[in-house]
Amino acid sequence: MLWLVLVLLLMLVVLTVTAIAVYNGLVTARNRYHNAFAQIDVQLTRRYDLIPNLVKVAERYMTHERETLEAVIAARHQAVGSLRQLAADPGNAQAVQRLAQSEQGVAGALGRLFALSESYPDLKANQTMMQLSEELVSTENRVAYARQAFNDAVLAYNNQREVFPNNLIAGRFGFGPAESLSIEMPQKREAVSIAFS
């Protein structure tokens, strides 16, 4: 009879230790993707801070393009709001989707601004505009790396919460699925056309 009590006690200890290890692993994985999002937040904030300066420089030269400049600022404003919402809860799937849509709007508005700037040689030659454009491109690369790190952390977290026996504990303690950040850029999907003269 004593051996039965010892076996039951041992099983209880093993189950308790396993549950604690699984719970701690889920918390660690969730914290990793929250930290990875914080890196996106830093880079996107840097990007959003560059946009008003870019618009100020462009305003001096693009007097007839007020609508485009206002569209860039409006897209930036919407993206900043979406970023703040997601920063409050990086696990919120709807906030992730709103940020992705806002980022598409910013990319589209900036694309139109840069396309129009081609018509203004003085603007293209402006040293401040070139520097801001270079910083923006550098920041875009940092955002892409940070987004990849976030998506990798989200994948690891989702995998960890879905495997057995973790899924039993994840469901009981509110570890919901996390959403990866995917920003569709339609212009990048278009085939490049090459014309030979």
C-alpha positions as CSV (number, residue, x, y, z in Angstrom):
1,M,0.0,0.0,0.0
2,L,2.9,2.4,0.8
3,W,4.3,1.9,-2.7
4,L,0.9,2.9,-4.2
5,V,0.9,6.1,-2.2
6,L,4.5,6.8,-3.3
7,V,3.7,6.2,-6.9
8,L,0.7,8.5,-6.8
9,L,2.8,11.1,-5.0
10,L,5.5,10.8,-7.6
11,M,3.0,11.1,-10.4
12,L,1.5,14.2,-8.8
13,V,5.0,15.8,-8.5
14,V,5.8,15.0,-12.1
15,L,2.5,16.5,-13.3
16,T,3.0,19.6,-11.2
17,V,6.6,20.1,-12.4
18,T,5.5,19.5,-16.0
19,A,2.6,22.0,-15.7
20,I,4.9,24.6,-14.2
21,A,7.5,24.1,-16.9
22,V,4.9,24.3,-19.7
23,Y,3.4,27.5,-18.1
24,N,6.8,29.1,-17.7
25,G,7.7,28.2,-21.3
26,L,4.5,29.8,-22.6
27,V,5.1,33.0,-20.6
28,T,8.7,33.1,-22.0
29,A,7.5,32.6,-25.6
30,R,4.8,35.3,-25.2
31,N,7.4,37.7,-23.7
32,R,9.7,37.0,-26.7
33,Y,7.1,38.0,-29.3
34,H,6.1,41.1,-27.2
35,N,9.8,42.1,-27.1
36,A,10.1,41.4,-30.8
37,F,7.1,43.7,-31.4
38,A,8.9,46.4,-29.3
39,Q,11.6,46.4,-31.9
40,I,9.1,47.0,-34.6
41,D,7.6,49.8,-32.6
42,V,11.0,51.5,-32.3
43,Q,11.7,51.3,-36.0
44,L,8.2,52.3,-37.1
45,T,8.3,55.2,-34.7
46,R,11.6,56.3,-36.2
47,R,10.1,56.0,-39.7
48,Y,7.0,58.0,-38.7
49,D,9.2,60.7,-37.2
50,L,11.1,61.0,-40.6
51,I,7.9,61.5,-42.6
52,P,7.0,65.1,-41.5
53,N,10.5,66.3,-42.2
54,L,10.3,64.7,-45.7
55,V,7.0,66.4,-46.3
56,K,8.4,69.8,-45.1
57,V,11.2,69.6,-47.6
58,A,8.9,68.5,-50.4
59,E,6.5,71.3,-49.7
60,R,9.1,73.9,-50.7
61,Y,9.2,72.5,-54.2
62,M,5.9,70.8,-54.8
63,T,3.5,73.7,-54.4
64,H,0.9,72.1,-56.7
65,E,1.0,68.7,-55.1
66,R,-0.8,69.6,-51.8
67,E,-3.2,66.7,-52.0
68,T,-0.3,64.2,-52.2
69,L,1.5,65.8,-49.3
70,E,-1.7,65.8,-47.2
71,A,-2.3,62.1,-48.1
72,V,1.2,61.2,-46.8
73,I,0.5,63.0,-43.5
74,A,-2.9,61.5,-43.1
75,A,-1.5,58.0,-43.8
76,R,1.2,58.6,-41.2
77,H,-1.3,59.8,-38.6
78,Q,-3.5,56.7,-39.1
79,A,-0.4,54.4,-38.9
80,V,0.8,56.1,-35.7
81,G,-2.7,55.4,-34.1
82,S,-2.6,51.8,-35.3
83,L,0.9,51.3,-33.9
84,R,-0.2,52.7,-30.5
85,Q,-3.1,50.3,-30.4
86,L,-1.0,47.3,-31.1
87,A,1.8,48.4,-28.7
88,A,-0.8,48.2,-25.9
89,D,-1.6,44.6,-26.8
90,P,0.8,42.9,-29.3
91,G,-1.3,39.8,-29.2
92,N,-4.4,41.5,-30.6
93,A,-5.0,40.0,-34.0
94,Q,-7.3,42.9,-35.1
95,A,-4.7,45.5,-34.1
96,V,-2.1,43.6,-36.1
97,Q,-4.3,43.7,-39.2
98,R,-5.1,47.4,-38.7
99,L,-1.3,48.2,-38.5
100,A,-0.7,46.1,-41.6
101,Q,-3.4,48.0,-43.5
102,S,-2.1,51.4,-42.2
103,E,1.4,50.4,-43.3
104,Q,0.1,49.7,-46.8
105,G,-1.4,53.2,-46.8
106,V,1.9,54.8,-45.7
107,A,3.9,52.9,-48.3
108,G,1.4,53.8,-51.0
109,A,1.4,57.5,-50.1
110,L,5.2,57.6,-49.9
111,G,5.4,55.8,-53.2
112,R,3.2,58.5,-54.8
113,L,5.3,61.3,-53.2
114,F,8.6,59.8,-54.5
115,A,7.1,59.2,-57.9
116,L,6.0,62.9,-58.1
117,S,9.3,64.1,-56.8
118,E,10.8,62.7,-60.0
119,S,9.1,65.6,-61.8
120,Y,11.0,68.1,-59.6
121,P,14.8,68.0,-60.4
122,D,15.5,70.7,-57.7
123,L,13.8,68.5,-55.1
124,K,15.6,65.4,-56.1
125,A,18.9,67.3,-55.9
126,N,18.2,68.8,-52.5
127,Q,20.7,67.4,-50.0
128,T,18.2,67.2,-47.1
129,M,15.7,65.3,-49.3
130,M,18.4,62.9,-50.3
131,Q,19.5,62.4,-46.7
132,L,15.9,61.8,-45.5
133,S,15.3,59.4,-48.4
134,E,18.4,57.5,-47.5
135,E,17.4,57.3,-43.8
136,L,13.9,56.2,-44.8
137,V,15.3,53.4,-46.9
138,S,17.6,52.3,-44.1
139,T,14.7,52.4,-41.6
140,E,12.6,50.3,-44.0
141,N,15.2,47.7,-44.0
142,R,15.3,47.7,-40.2
143,V,11.5,47.4,-40.1
144,A,11.7,44.4,-42.4
145,Y,14.3,42.7,-40.1
146,A,12.3,43.6,-37.0
147,R,9.1,42.3,-38.6
148,Q,10.8,39.0,-39.5
149,A,12.1,38.6,-35.9
150,F,8.5,39.3,-34.6
151,N,7.0,36.8,-37.0
152,D,9.5,34.2,-36.0
153,A,8.8,34.8,-32.3
154,V,5.0,34.6,-33.0
155,L,5.5,31.3,-34.9
156,A,7.6,29.8,-32.0
157,Y,4.9,31.0,-29.5
158,N,2.1,29.6,-31.5
159,N,3.9,26.3,-32.0
160,Q,4.6,26.0,-28.3
161,R,1.0,26.7,-27.3
162,E,-0.4,24.2,-29.8
163,V,1.7,21.1,-29.0
164,F,0.6,18.5,-26.5
165,P,0.5,18.8,-23.5
166,N,1.1,22.6,-23.8
167,N,-2.3,23.1,-25.5
168,L,-4.1,21.8,-22.4
169,I,-2.4,24.4,-20.2
170,A,-2.5,27.2,-22.8
171,G,-6.2,26.9,-23.1
172,R,-6.8,26.9,-19.3
173,F,-4.6,29.9,-18.6
174,G,-5.6,32.2,-21.5
175,F,-2.6,31.9,-23.8
176,G,-4.4,32.7,-27.1
177,P,-3.0,32.6,-30.6
178,A,-0.8,35.4,-31.8
179,E,-1.0,37.0,-35.2
180,S,2.0,37.5,-37.4
181,L,2.5,40.9,-39.1
182,S,2.2,40.6,-42.9
183,I,2.4,43.8,-44.9
184,E,1.3,43.3,-48.5
185,M,3.0,45.6,-51.0
186,P,1.2,45.1,-54.3
187,Q,3.9,46.9,-56.3
188,K,6.5,44.4,-55.1
189,R,4.3,41.5,-56.6
190,E,4.1,43.1,-60.0
191,A,6.5,41.7,-62.6
192,V,9.2,44.0,-63.7
193,S,9.0,44.8,-67.4
194,I,12.1,45.2,-69.4
195,A,12.1,47.0,-72.8
196,F,14.9,46.5,-75.2
197,S,15.3,49.3,-77.7
